[in-house]
């Protein structure tokens, strides 16, 4: 199996910042996935004004139609399930369409590694999406509503922080143990 190189835009804002306005963490991450090993090669992150950031983002994607180009501009986000409905509502209010969001359930401040600063939050968002990619490439999609429990089960079995409630929803063996670097 050959290594896959990915580049993604990671986004995280506290739910109260989405509601009241404030700042958001935004970053670009380059990573290499080789089997079940994930290596982040570059992280560029910053804290930006939420309204300005999303306003610029909506302008940048205005001409993008459906198809493969949507993935080039997708925002990769991670939020606990209890906040997801509110996050999606306020992202729509800022003008970000659902088709431009790639979502994984989990709190990027603590899953899979306790984040130290904004780079850590961006790394964790990227790690969660990379584990999703590993699962999809090794066993395919586990079915509707089964990806997040599978992600958390893989992280838990691999010795990383995970949402144990989500992980226990997934029975059986995990496709592989991941190594995050």
MODELLER restraints for C-alpha pairs under 7 A, 6 or more apart:
rsr = mdl.restraints
at = mdl.atoms
rsr.add(forms.Gaussian(group=physical.xy_distance, feature=features.Distance(at['CA:1:A'], at['CA:35:A']), mean=6.76, stdev=0.5))
rsr.add(forms.Gaussian(group=physical.xy_distance, feature=features.Distance(at['CA:2:A'], at['CA:34:A']), mean=6.57, stdev=0.5))
rsr.add(forms.Gaussian(group=physical.xy_distance, feature=features.Distance(at['CA:3:A'], at['CA:32:A']), mean=6.48, stdev=0.5))
rsr.add(forms.Gaussian(group=physical.xy_distance, feature=features.Distance(at['CA:3:A'], at['CA:33:A']), mean=5.50, stdev=0.5))
rsr.add(forms.Gaussian(group=physical.xy_distance, feature=features.Distance(at['CA:3:A'], at['CA:34:A']), mean=4.30, stdev=0.5))
rsr.add(forms.Gaussian(group=physical.xy_distance, feature=features.Distance(at['CA:4:A'], at['CA:32:A']), mean=5.58, stdev=0.5))
rsr.add(forms.Gaussian(group=physical.xy_distance, feature=features.Distance(at['CA:4:A'], at['CA:33:A']), mean=5.07, stdev=0.5))
rsr.add(forms.Gaussian(group=physical.xy_distance, feature=features.Distance(at['CA:4:A'], at['CA:34:A']), mean=6.39, stdev=0.5))
rsr.add(forms.Gaussian(group=physical.xy_distance, feature=features.Distance(at['CA:5:A'], at['CA:31:A']), mean=5.76, stdev=0.5))
rsr.add(forms.Gaussian(group=physical.xy_distance, feature=features.Distance(at['CA:5:A'], at['CA:32:A']), mean=4.44, stdev=0.5))
rsr.add(forms.Gaussian(group=physical.xy_distance, feature=features.Distance(at['CA:5:A'], at['CA:33:A']), mean=6.35, stdev=0.5))
rsr.add(forms.Gaussian(group=physical.xy_distance, feature=features.Distance(at['CA:6:A'], at['CA:30:A']), mean=5.76, stdev=0.5))
rsr.add(forms.Gaussian(group=physical.xy_distance, feature=features.Distance(at['CA:6:A'], at['CA:31:A']), mean=5.38, stdev=0.5))
rsr.add(forms.Gaussian(group=physical.xy_distance, feature=features.Distance(at['CA:6:A'], at['CA:32:A']), mean=6.28, stdev=0.5))
rsr.add(forms.Gaussian(group=physical.xy_distance, feature=features.Distance(at['CA:7:A'], at['CA:29:A']), mean=5.58, stdev=0.5))
rsr.add(forms.Gaussian(group=physical.xy_distance, feature=features.Distance(at['CA:7:A'], at['CA:30:A']), mean=4.41, stdev=0.5))
rsr.add(forms.Gaussian(group=physical.xy_distance, feature=features.Distance(at['CA:7:A'], at['CA:31:A']), mean=6.42, stdev=0.5))
rsr.add(forms.Gaussian(group=physical.xy_distance, feature=features.Distance(at['CA:8:A'], at['CA:28:A']), mean=5.75, stdev=0.5))
rsr.add(forms.Gaussian(group=physical.xy_distance, feature=features.Distance(at['CA:8:A'], at['CA:29:A']), mean=5.40, stdev=0.5))
rsr.add(forms.Gaussian(group=physical.xy_distance, feature=features.Distance(at['CA:8:A'], at['CA:30:A']), mean=6.64, stdev=0.5))
rsr.add(forms.Gaussian(group=physical.xy_distance, feature=features.Distance(at['CA:8:A'], at['CA:76:A']), mean=6.92, stdev=0.5))
rsr.add(forms.Gaussian(group=physical.xy_distance, feature=features.Distance(at['CA:9:A'], at['CA:27:A']), mean=5.71, stdev=0.5))
rsr.add(forms.Gaussian(group=physical.xy_distance, feature=features.Distance(at['CA:9:A'], at['CA:28:A']), mean=4.62, stdev=0.5))
rsr.add(forms.Gaussian(group=physical.xy_distance, feature=features.Distance(at['CA:9:A'], at['CA:29:A']), mean=6.43, stdev=0.5))
rsr.add(forms.Gaussian(group=physical.xy_distance, feature=features.Distance(at['CA:9:A'], at['CA:74:A']), mean=6.87, stdev=0.5))
rsr.add(forms.Gaussian(group=physical.xy_distance, feature=features.Distance(at['CA:9:A'], at['CA:75:A']), mean=5.32, stdev=0.5))
rsr.add(forms.Gaussian(group=physical.xy_distance, feature=features.Distance(at['CA:9:A'], at['CA:76:A']), mean=5.89, stdev=0.5))
rsr.add(forms.Gaussian(group=physical.xy_distance, feature=features.Distance(at['CA:10:A'], at['CA:26:A']), mean=5.74, stdev=0.5))
rsr.add(forms.Gaussian(group=physical.xy_distance, feature=features.Distance(at['CA:10:A'], at['CA:27:A']), mean=5.18, stdev=0.5))
rsr.add(forms.Gaussian(group=physical.xy_distance, feature=features.Distance(at['CA:10:A'], at['CA:28:A']), mean=6.15, stdev=0.5))
rsr.add(forms.Gaussian(group=physical.xy_distance, feature=features.Distance(at['CA:10:A'], at['CA:75:A']), mean=5.85, stdev=0.5))
rsr.add(forms.Gaussian(group=physical.xy_distance, feature=features.Distance(at['CA:10:A'], at['CA:76:A']), mean=4.78, stdev=0.5))
rsr.add(forms.Gaussian(group=physical.xy_distance, feature=features.Distance(at['CA:10:A'], at['CA:77:A']), mean=6.03, stdev=0.5))
rsr.add(forms.Gaussian(group=physical.xy_distance, feature=features.Distance(at['CA:10:A'], at['CA:122:A']), mean=5.80, stdev=0.5))
rsr.add(forms.Gaussian(group=physical.xy_distance, feature=features.Distance(at['CA:10:A'], at['CA:125:A']), mean=6.24, stdev=0.5))
rsr.add(forms.Gaussian(group=physical.xy_distance, feature=features.Distance(at['CA:10:A'], at['CA:126:A']), mean=6.67, stdev=0.5))
rsr.add(forms.Gaussian(group=physical.xy_distance, feature=features.Distance(at['CA:11:A'], at['CA:25:A']), mean=5.76, stdev=0.5))
rsr.add(forms.Gaussian(group=physical.xy_distance, feature=features.Distance(at['CA:11:A'], at['CA:26:A']), mean=4.66, stdev=0.5))
rsr.add(forms.Gaussian(group=physical.xy_distance, feature=features.Distance(at['CA:11:A'], at['CA:27:A']), mean=6.62, stdev=0.5))
rsr.add(forms.Gaussian(group=physical.xy_distance, feature=features.Distance(at['CA:11:A'], at['CA:75:A']), mean=6.29, stdev=0.5))
rsr.add(forms.Gaussian(group=physical.xy_distance, feature=features.Distance(at['CA:11:A'], at['CA:76:A']), mean=6.13, stdev=0.5))
rsr.add(forms.Gaussian(group=physical.xy_distance, feature=features.Distance(at['CA:11:A'], at['CA:77:A']), mean=5.36, stdev=0.5))
rsr.add(forms.Gaussian(group=physical.xy_distance, feature=features.Distance(at['CA:12:A'], at['CA:24:A']), mean=5.88, stdev=0.5))
rsr.add(forms.Gaussian(group=physical.xy_distance, feature=features.Distance(at['CA:12:A'], at['CA:25:A']), mean=5.14, stdev=0.5))
rsr.add(forms.Gaussian(group=physical.xy_distance, feature=features.Distance(at['CA:12:A'], at['CA:26:A']), mean=6.58, stdev=0.5))
rsr.add(forms.Gaussian(group=physical.xy_distance, feature=features.Distance(at['CA:12:A'], at['CA:77:A']), mean=6.24, stdev=0.5))
rsr.add(forms.Gaussian(group=physical.xy_distance, feature=features.Distance(at['CA:13:A'], at['CA:23:A']), mean=6.83, stdev=0.5))
rsr.add(forms.Gaussian(group=physical.xy_distance, feature=features.Distance(at['CA:13:A'], at['CA:24:A']), mean=4.42, stdev=0.5))
rsr.add(forms.Gaussian(group=physical.xy_distance, feature=features.Distance(at['CA:13:A'], at['CA:25:A']), mean=6.07, stdev=0.5))
rsr.add(forms.Gaussian(group=physical.xy_distance, feature=features.Distance(at['CA:15:A'], at['CA:87:A']), mean=6.51, stdev=0.5))
rsr.add(forms.Gaussian(group=physical.xy_distance, feature=features.Distance(at['CA:17:A'], at['CA:23:A']), mean=6.42, stdev=0.5))
rsr.add(forms.Gaussian(group=physical.xy_distance, feature=features.Distance(at['CA:18:A'], at['CA:90:A']), mean=6.22, stdev=0.5))
rsr.add(forms.Gaussian(group=physical.xy_distance, feature=features.Distance(at['CA:19:A'], at['CA:90:A']), mean=6.78, stdev=0.5))
rsr.add(forms.Gaussian(group=physical.xy_distance, feature=features.Distance(at['CA:21:A'], at['CA:50:A']), mean=6.49, stdev=0.5))
rsr.add(forms.Gaussian(group=physical.xy_distance, feature=features.Distance(at['CA:21:A'], at['CA:51:A']), mean=6.91, stdev=0.5))
rsr.add(forms.Gaussian(group=physical.xy_distance, feature=features.Distance(at['CA:22:A'], at['CA:49:A']), mean=6.01, stdev=0.5))
rsr.add(forms.Gaussian(group=physical.xy_distance, feature=features.Distance(at['CA:22:A'], at['CA:50:A']), mean=5.67, stdev=0.5))
rsr.add(forms.Gaussian(group=physical.xy_distance, feature=features.Distance(at['CA:23:A'], at['CA:47:A']), mean=6.33, stdev=0.5))
rsr.add(forms.Gaussian(group=physical.xy_distance, feature=features.Distance(at['CA:23:A'], at['CA:48:A']), mean=5.37, stdev=0.5))
rsr.add(forms.Gaussian(group=physical.xy_distance, feature=features.Distance(at['CA:23:A'], at['CA:49:A']), mean=4.42, stdev=0.5))
rsr.add(forms.Gaussian(group=physical.xy_distance, feature=features.Distance(at['CA:23:A'], at['CA:50:A']), mean=4.73, stdev=0.5))
rsr.add(forms.Gaussian(group=physical.xy_distance, feature=features.Distance(at['CA:24:A'], at['CA:47:A']), mean=5.54, stdev=0.5))
rsr.add(forms.Gaussian(group=physical.xy_distance, feature=features.Distance(at['CA:24:A'], at['CA:48:A']), mean=5.49, stdev=0.5))
rsr.add(forms.Gaussian(group=physical.xy_distance, feature=features.Distance(at['CA:24:A'], at['CA:49:A']), mean=6.30, stdev=0.5))
rsr.add(forms.Gaussian(group=physical.xy_distance, feature=features.Distance(at['CA:24:A'], at['CA:50:A']), mean=5.27, stdev=0.5))
rsr.add(forms.Gaussian(group=physical.xy_distance, feature=features.Distance(at['CA:25:A'], at['CA:45:A']), mean=7.00, stdev=0.5))
rsr.add(forms.Gaussian(group=physical.xy_distance, feature=features.Distance(at['CA:25:A'], at['CA:46:A']), mean=5.81, stdev=0.5))
rsr.add(forms.Gaussian(group=physical.xy_distance, feature=features.Distance(at['CA:25:A'], at['CA:47:A']), mean=4.65, stdev=0.5))
rsr.add(forms.Gaussian(group=physical.xy_distance, feature=features.Distance(at['CA:25:A'], at['CA:48:A']), mean=6.49, stdev=0.5))
rsr.add(forms.Gaussian(group=physical.xy_distance, feature=features.Distance(at['CA:25:A'], at['CA:118:A']), mean=6.52, stdev=0.5))
rsr.add(forms.Gaussian(group=physical.xy_distance, feature=features.Distance(at['CA:26:A'], at['CA:45:A']), mean=5.66, stdev=0.5))
rsr.add(forms.Gaussian(group=physical.xy_distance, feature=features.Distance(at['CA:26:A'], at['CA:46:A']), mean=5.67, stdev=0.5))
rsr.add(forms.Gaussian(group=physical.xy_distance, feature=features.Distance(at['CA:26:A'], at['CA:47:A']), mean=6.37, stdev=0.5))
rsr.add(forms.Gaussian(group=physical.xy_distance, feature=features.Distance(at['CA:27:A'], at['CA:43:A']), mean=6.91, stdev=0.5))
rsr.add(forms.Gaussian(group=physical.xy_distance, feature=features.Distance(at['CA:27:A'], at['CA:44:A']), mean=5.30, stdev=0.5))
rsr.add(forms.Gaussian(group=physical.xy_distance, feature=features.Distance(at['CA:27:A'], at['CA:45:A']), mean=3.92, stdev=0.5))
rsr.add(forms.Gaussian(group=physical.xy_distance, feature=features.Distance(at['CA:27:A'], at['CA:46:A']), mean=6.28, stdev=0.5))
rsr.add(forms.Gaussian(group=physical.xy_distance, feature=features.Distance(at['CA:27:A'], at['CA:122:A']), mean=6.10, stdev=0.5))
rsr.add(forms.Gaussian(group=physical.xy_distance, feature=features.Distance(at['CA:28:A'], at['CA:43:A']), mean=5.96, stdev=0.5))
rsr.add(forms.Gaussian(group=physical.xy_distance, feature=features.Distance(at['CA:28:A'], at['CA:44:A']), mean=5.28, stdev=0.5))
rsr.add(forms.Gaussian(group=physical.xy_distance, feature=features.Distance(at['CA:28:A'], at['CA:45:A']), mean=6.44, stdev=0.5))
rsr.add(forms.Gaussian(group=physical.xy_distance, feature=features.Distance(at['CA:29:A'], at['CA:42:A']), mean=5.63, stdev=0.5))
rsr.add(forms.Gaussian(group=physical.xy_distance, feature=features.Distance(at['CA:29:A'], at['CA:43:A']), mean=4.68, stdev=0.5))
rsr.add(forms.Gaussian(group=physical.xy_distance, feature=features.Distance(at['CA:29:A'], at['CA:44:A']), mean=6.52, stdev=0.5))
rsr.add(forms.Gaussian(group=physical.xy_distance, feature=features.Distance(at['CA:29:A'], at['CA:126:A']), mean=6.90, stdev=0.5))
rsr.add(forms.Gaussian(group=physical.xy_distance, feature=features.Distance(at['CA:30:A'], at['CA:40:A']), mean=6.01, stdev=0.5))
rsr.add(forms.Gaussian(group=physical.xy_distance, feature=features.Distance(at['CA:30:A'], at['CA:41:A']), mean=5.54, stdev=0.5))
rsr.add(forms.Gaussian(group=physical.xy_distance, feature=features.Distance(at['CA:30:A'], at['CA:42:A']), mean=5.05, stdev=0.5))
rsr.add(forms.Gaussian(group=physical.xy_distance, feature=features.Distance(at['CA:30:A'], at['CA:43:A']), mean=6.67, stdev=0.5))
rsr.add(forms.Gaussian(group=physical.xy_distance, feature=features.Distance(at['CA:31:A'], at['CA:38:A']), mean=6.97, stdev=0.5))
rsr.add(forms.Gaussian(group=physical.xy_distance, feature=features.Distance(at['CA:31:A'], at['CA:39:A']), mean=5.55, stdev=0.5))
rsr.add(forms.Gaussian(group=physical.xy_distance, feature=features.Distance(at['CA:31:A'], at['CA:40:A']), mean=4.16, stdev=0.5))
rsr.add(forms.Gaussian(group=physical.xy_distance, feature=features.Distance(at['CA:31:A'], at['CA:41:A']), mean=5.25, stdev=0.5))
rsr.add(forms.Gaussian(group=physical.xy_distance, feature=features.Distance(at['CA:31:A'], at['CA:42:A']), mean=6.98, stdev=0.5))
rsr.add(forms.Gaussian(group=physical.xy_distance, feature=features.Distance(at['CA:32:A'], at['CA:38:A']), mean=5.85, stdev=0.5))
rsr.add(forms.Gaussian(group=physical.xy_distance, feature=features.Distance(at['CA:32:A'], at['CA:39:A']), mean=5.22, stdev=0.5))
rsr.add(forms.Gaussian(group=physical.xy_distance, feature=features.Distance(at['CA:32:A'], at['CA:40:A']), mean=6.35, stdev=0.5))
rsr.add(forms.Gaussian(group=physical.xy_distance, feature=features.Distance(at['CA:33:A'], at['CA:39:A']), mean=6.50, stdev=0.5))
rsr.add(forms.Gaussian(group=physical.xy_distance, feature=features.Distance(at['CA:36:A'], at['CA:134:A']), mean=6.28, stdev=0.5))
rsr.add(forms.Gaussian(group=physical.xy_distance, feature=features.Distance(at['CA:36:A'], at['CA:176:A']), mean=6.52, stdev=0.5))
rsr.add(forms.Gaussian(group=physical.xy_distance, feature=features.Distance(at['CA:36:A'], at['CA:177:A']), mean=6.63, stdev=0.5))
rsr.add(forms.Gaussian(group=physical.xy_distance, feature=features.Distance(at['CA:36:A'], at['CA:178:A']), mean=4.83, stdev=0.5))
rsr.add(forms.Gaussian(group=physical.xy_distance, feature=features.Distance(at['CA:36:A'], at['CA:179:A']), mean=6.40, stdev=0.5))
rsr.add(forms.Gaussian(group=physical.xy_distance, feature=features.Distance(at['CA:37:A'], at['CA:178:A']), mean=5.71, stdev=0.5))
rsr.add(forms.Gaussian(group=physical.xy_distance, feature=features.Distance(at['CA:37:A'], at['CA:179:A']), mean=4.74, stdev=0.5))
rsr.add(forms.Gaussian(group=physical.xy_distance, feature=features.Distance(at['CA:37:A'], at['CA:180:A']), mean=6.20, stdev=0.5))
rsr.add(forms.Gaussian(group=physical.xy_distance, feature=features.Distance(at['CA:38:A'], at['CA:130:A']), mean=6.98, stdev=0.5))
rsr.add(forms.Gaussian(group=physical.xy_distance, feature=features.Distance(at['CA:38:A'], at['CA:179:A']), mean=6.11, stdev=0.5))
rsr.add(forms.Gaussian(group=physical.xy_distance, feature=features.Distance(at['CA:38:A'], at['CA:180:A']), mean=4.98, stdev=0.5))
rsr.add(forms.Gaussian(group=physical.xy_distance, feature=features.Distance(at['CA:38:A'], at['CA:181:A']), mean=6.13, stdev=0.5))
rsr.add(forms.Gaussian(group=physical.xy_distance, feature=features.Distance(at['CA:39:A'], at['CA:180:A']), mean=6.20, stdev=0.5))
rsr.add(forms.Gaussian(group=physical.xy_distance, feature=features.Distance(at['CA:39:A'], at['CA:181:A']), mean=4.77, stdev=0.5))
rsr.add(forms.Gaussian(group=physical.xy_distance, feature=features.Distance(at['CA:40:A'], at['CA:181:A']), mean=6.36, stdev=0.5))
rsr.add(forms.Gaussian(group=physical.xy_distance, feature=features.Distance(at['CA:43:A'], at['CA:119:A']), mean=6.92, stdev=0.5))
rsr.add(forms.Gaussian(group=physical.xy_distance, feature=features.Distance(at['CA:45:A'], at['CA:118:A']), mean=6.75, stdev=0.5))
rsr.add(forms.Gaussian(group=physical.xy_distance, feature=features.Distance(at['CA:45:A'], at['CA:119:A']), mean=5.90, stdev=0.5))
rsr.add(forms.Gaussian(group=physical.xy_distance, feature=features.Distance(at['CA:45:A'], at['CA:122:A']), mean=6.94, stdev=0.5))
rsr.add(forms.Gaussian(group=physical.xy_distance, feature=features.Distance(at['CA:46:A'], at['CA:118:A']), mean=6.98, stdev=0.5))
rsr.add(forms.Gaussian(group=physical.xy_distance, feature=features.Distance(at['CA:54:A'], at['CA:94:A']), mean=6.58, stdev=0.5))
rsr.add(forms.Gaussian(group=physical.xy_distance, feature=features.Distance(at['CA:58:A'], at['CA:95:A']), mean=6.33, stdev=0.5))
rsr.add(forms.Gaussian(group=physical.xy_distance, feature=features.Distance(at['CA:58:A'], at['CA:96:A']), mean=6.20, stdev=0.5))
rsr.add(forms.Gaussian(group=physical.xy_distance, feature=features.Distance(at['CA:64:A'], at['CA:70:A']), mean=6.72, stdev=0.5))
rsr.add(forms.Gaussian(group=physical.xy_distance, feature=features.Distance(at['CA:70:A'], at['CA:100:A']), mean=6.34, stdev=0.5))
rsr.add(forms.Gaussian(group=physical.xy_distance, feature=features.Distance(at['CA:73:A'], at['CA:100:A']), mean=6.91, stdev=0.5))
rsr.add(forms.Gaussian(group=physical.xy_distance, feature=features.Distance(at['CA:74:A'], at['CA:100:A']), mean=4.57, stdev=0.5))
rsr.add(forms.Gaussian(group=physical.xy_distance, feature=features.Distance(at['CA:74:A'], at['CA:101:A']), mean=5.53, stdev=0.5))
rsr.add(forms.Gaussian(group=physical.xy_distance, feature=features.Distance(at['CA:74:A'], at['CA:102:A']), mean=6.52, stdev=0.5))
rsr.add(forms.Gaussian(group=physical.xy_distance, feature=features.Distance(at['CA:75:A'], at['CA:100:A']), mean=6.12, stdev=0.5))
rsr.add(forms.Gaussian(group=physical.xy_distance, feature=features.Distance(at['CA:75:A'], at['CA:101:A']), mean=4.99, stdev=0.5))
rsr.add(forms.Gaussian(group=physical.xy_distance, feature=features.Distance(at['CA:75:A'], at['CA:102:A']), mean=6.08, stdev=0.5))
rsr.add(forms.Gaussian(group=physical.xy_distance, feature=features.Distance(at['CA:76:A'], at['CA:101:A']), mean=6.01, stdev=0.5))
rsr.add(forms.Gaussian(group=physical.xy_distance, feature=features.Distance(at['CA:76:A'], at['CA:102:A']), mean=4.71, stdev=0.5))
rsr.add(forms.Gaussian(group=physical.xy_distance, feature=features.Distance(at['CA:76:A'], at['CA:103:A']), mean=6.15, stdev=0.5))
rsr.add(forms.Gaussian(group=physical.xy_distance, feature=features.Distance(at['CA:77:A'], at['CA:101:A']), mean=6.96, stdev=0.5))
rsr.add(forms.Gaussian(group=physical.xy_distance, feature=features.Distance(at['CA:77:A'], at['CA:102:A']), mean=6.12, stdev=0.5))
rsr.add(forms.Gaussian(group=physical.xy_distance, feature=features.Distance(at['CA:77:A'], at['CA:103:A']), mean=5.15, stdev=0.5))
rsr.add(forms.Gaussian(group=physical.xy_distance, feature=features.Distance(at['CA:77:A'], at['CA:104:A']), mean=6.55, stdev=0.5))
rsr.add(forms.Gaussian(group=physical.xy_distance, feature=features.Distance(at['CA:77:A'], at['CA:125:A']), mean=6.33, stdev=0.5))
rsr.add(forms.Gaussian(group=physical.xy_distance, feature=features.Distance(at['CA:78:A'], at['CA:103:A']), mean=5.72, stdev=0.5))
rsr.add(forms.Gaussian(group=physical.xy_distance, feature=features.Distance(at['CA:78:A'], at['CA:104:A']), mean=4.86, stdev=0.5))
rsr.add(forms.Gaussian(group=physical.xy_distance, feature=features.Distance(at['CA:78:A'], at['CA:105:A']), mean=5.51, stdev=0.5))
rsr.add(forms.Gaussian(group=physical.xy_distance, feature=features.Distance(at['CA:78:A'], at['CA:106:A']), mean=5.59, stdev=0.5))
rsr.add(forms.Gaussian(group=physical.xy_distance, feature=features.Distance(at['CA:78:A'], at['CA:107:A']), mean=6.34, stdev=0.5))
rsr.add(forms.Gaussian(group=physical.xy_distance, feature=features.Distance(at['CA:78:A'], at['CA:108:A']), mean=6.20, stdev=0.5))
rsr.add(forms.Gaussian(group=physical.xy_distance, feature=features.Distance(at['CA:78:A'], at['CA:125:A']), mean=5.86, stdev=0.5))
rsr.add(forms.Gaussian(group=physical.xy_distance, feature=features.Distance(at['CA:79:A'], at['CA:104:A']), mean=6.86, stdev=0.5))
rsr.add(forms.Gaussian(group=physical.xy_distance, feature=features.Distance(at['CA:79:A'], at['CA:105:A']), mean=5.25, stdev=0.5))
rsr.add(forms.Gaussian(group=physical.xy_distance, feature=features.Distance(at['CA:79:A'], at['CA:106:A']), mean=5.04, stdev=0.5))
rsr.add(forms.Gaussian(group=physical.xy_distance, feature=features.Distance(at['CA:79:A'], at['CA:107:A']), mean=5.18, stdev=0.5))
rsr.add(forms.Gaussian(group=physical.xy_distance, feature=features.Distance(at['CA:80:A'], at['CA:105:A']), mean=5.22, stdev=0.5))
rsr.add(forms.Gaussian(group=physical.xy_distance, feature=features.Distance(at['CA:80:A'], at['CA:106:A']), mean=4.57, stdev=0.5))
rsr.add(forms.Gaussian(group=physical.xy_distance, feature=features.Distance(at['CA:80:A'], at['CA:107:A']), mean=5.20, stdev=0.5))
rsr.add(forms.Gaussian(group=physical.xy_distance, feature=features.Distance(at['CA:81:A'], at['CA:105:A']), mean=5.72, stdev=0.5))
rsr.add(forms.Gaussian(group=physical.xy_distance, feature=features.Distance(at['CA:104:A'], at['CA:128:A']), mean=6.80, stdev=0.5))
rsr.add(forms.Gaussian(group=physical.xy_distance, feature=features.Distance(at['CA:104:A'], at['CA:129:A']), mean=6.74, stdev=0.5))
rsr.add(forms.Gaussian(group=physical.xy_distance, feature=features.Distance(at['CA:104:A'], at['CA:148:A']), mean=6.48, stdev=0.5))
rsr.add(forms.Gaussian(group=physical.xy_distance, feature=features.Distance(at['CA:105:A'], at['CA:148:A']), mean=5.97, stdev=0.5))
rsr.add(forms.Gaussian(group=physical.xy_distance, feature=features.Distance(at['CA:108:A'], at['CA:121:A']), mean=5.47, stdev=0.5))
rsr.add(forms.Gaussian(group=physical.xy_distance, feature=features.Distance(at['CA:108:A'], at['CA:124:A']), mean=5.22, stdev=0.5))
rsr.add(forms.Gaussian(group=physical.xy_distance, feature=features.Distance(at['CA:108:A'], at['CA:125:A']), mean=5.67, stdev=0.5))
rsr.add(forms.Gaussian(group=physical.xy_distance, feature=features.Distance(at['CA:109:A'], at['CA:115:A']), mean=5.10, stdev=0.5))
rsr.add(forms.Gaussian(group=physical.xy_distance, feature=features.Distance(at['CA:109:A'], at['CA:121:A']), mean=5.57, stdev=0.5))
rsr.add(forms.Gaussian(group=physical.xy_distance, feature=features.Distance(at['CA:110:A'], at['CA:161:A']), mean=6.90, stdev=0.5))
rsr.add(forms.Gaussian(group=physical.xy_distance, feature=features.Distance(at['CA:111:A'], at['CA:124:A']), mean=6.51, stdev=0.5))
rsr.add(forms.Gaussian(group=physical.xy_distance, feature=features.Distance(at['CA:111:A'], at['CA:161:A']), mean=5.17, stdev=0.5))
rsr.add(forms.Gaussian(group=physical.xy_distance, feature=features.Distance(at['CA:111:A'], at['CA:162:A']), mean=5.56, stdev=0.5))
rsr.add(forms.Gaussian(group=physical.xy_distance, feature=features.Distance(at['CA:112:A'], at['CA:124:A']), mean=6.27, stdev=0.5))
rsr.add(forms.Gaussian(group=physical.xy_distance, feature=features.Distance(at['CA:112:A'], at['CA:155:A']), mean=6.86, stdev=0.5))
rsr.add(forms.Gaussian(group=physical.xy_distance, feature=features.Distance(at['CA:112:A'], at['CA:160:A']), mean=5.35, stdev=0.5))
rsr.add(forms.Gaussian(group=physical.xy_distance, feature=features.Distance(at['CA:112:A'], at['CA:161:A']), mean=4.59, stdev=0.5))
rsr.add(forms.Gaussian(group=physical.xy_distance, feature=features.Distance(at['CA:112:A'], at['CA:162:A']), mean=5.95, stdev=0.5))
rsr.add(forms.Gaussian(group=physical.xy_distance, feature=features.Distance(at['CA:113:A'], at['CA:124:A']), mean=6.82, stdev=0.5))
rsr.add(forms.Gaussian(group=physical.xy_distance, feature=features.Distance(at['CA:113:A'], at['CA:160:A']), mean=6.51, stdev=0.5))
rsr.add(forms.Gaussian(group=physical.xy_distance, feature=features.Distance(at['CA:113:A'], at['CA:161:A']), mean=5.96, stdev=0.5))
rsr.add(forms.Gaussian(group=physical.xy_distance, feature=features.Distance(at['CA:115:A'], at['CA:121:A']), mean=5.41, stdev=0.5))
rsr.add(forms.Gaussian(group=physical.xy_distance, feature=features.Distance(at['CA:131:A'], at['CA:151:A']), mean=6.36, stdev=0.5))
rsr.add(forms.Gaussian(group=physical.xy_distance, feature=features.Distance(at['CA:132:A'], at['CA:151:A']), mean=6.19, stdev=0.5))
rsr.add(forms.Gaussian(group=physical.xy_distance, feature=features.Distance(at['CA:135:A'], at['CA:175:A']), mean=6.84, stdev=0.5))
rsr.add(forms.Gaussian(group=physical.xy_distance, feature=features.Distance(at['CA:138:A'], at['CA:175:A']), mean=6.84, stdev=0.5))
rsr.add(forms.Gaussian(group=physical.xy_distance, feature=features.Distance(at['CA:139:A'], at['CA:175:A']), mean=6.72, stdev=0.5))
rsr.add(forms.Gaussian(group=physical.xy_distance, feature=features.Distance(at['CA:149:A'], at['CA:166:A']), mean=4.77, stdev=0.5))
rsr.add(forms.Gaussian(group=physical.xy_distance, feature=features.Distance(at['CA:149:A'], at['CA:167:A']), mean=4.87, stdev=0.5))
rsr.add(forms.Gaussian(group=physical.xy_distance, feature=features.Distance(at['CA:149:A'], at['CA:169:A']), mean=5.89, stdev=0.5))
rsr.add(forms.Gaussian(group=physical.xy_distance, feature=features.Distance(at['CA:149:A'], at['CA:170:A']), mean=5.49, stdev=0.5))
rsr.add(forms.Gaussian(group=physical.xy_distance, feature=features.Distance(at['CA:150:A'], at['CA:167:A']), mean=6.62, stdev=0.5))
rsr.add(forms.Gaussian(group=physical.xy_distance, feature=features.Distance(at['CA:150:A'], at['CA:170:A']), mean=5.85, stdev=0.5))
rsr.add(forms.Gaussian(group=physical.xy_distance, feature=features.Distance(at['CA:152:A'], at['CA:162:A']), mean=5.25, stdev=0.5))
rsr.add(forms.Gaussian(group=physical.xy_distance, feature=features.Distance(at['CA:152:A'], at['CA:163:A']), mean=6.12, stdev=0.5))
rsr.add(forms.Gaussian(group=physical.xy_distance, feature=features.Distance(at['CA:152:A'], at['CA:166:A']), mean=6.36, stdev=0.5))
rsr.add(forms.Gaussian(group=physical.xy_distance, feature=features.Distance(at['CA:152:A'], at['CA:167:A']), mean=4.79, stdev=0.5))
rsr.add(forms.Gaussian(group=physical.xy_distance, feature=features.Distance(at['CA:153:A'], at['CA:167:A']), mean=4.23, stdev=0.5))
rsr.add(forms.Gaussian(group=physical.xy_distance, feature=features.Distance(at['CA:153:A'], at['CA:170:A']), mean=6.60, stdev=0.5))
rsr.add(forms.Gaussian(group=physical.xy_distance, feature=features.Distance(at['CA:154:A'], at['CA:174:A']), mean=5.89, stdev=0.5))
rsr.add(forms.Gaussian(group=physical.xy_distance, feature=features.Distance(at['CA:154:A'], at['CA:177:A']), mean=6.16, stdev=0.5))
rsr.add(forms.Gaussian(group=physical.xy_distance, feature=features.Distance(at['CA:155:A'], at['CA:161:A']), mean=6.69, stdev=0.5))
rsr.add(forms.Gaussian(group=physical.xy_distance, feature=features.Distance(at['CA:155:A'], at['CA:162:A']), mean=6.00, stdev=0.5))
rsr.add(forms.Gaussian(group=physical.xy_distance, feature=features.Distance(at['CA:156:A'], at['CA:162:A']), mean=5.59, stdev=0.5))
rsr.add(forms.Gaussian(group=physical.xy_distance, feature=features.Distance(at['CA:157:A'], at['CA:177:A']), mean=6.61, stdev=0.5))
rsr.add(forms.Gaussian(group=physical.xy_distance, feature=features.Distance(at['CA:158:A'], at['CA:177:A']), mean=4.95, stdev=0.5))
rsr.add(forms.Gaussian(group=physical.xy_distance, feature=features.Distance(at['CA:158:A'], at['CA:178:A']), mean=5.88, stdev=0.5))
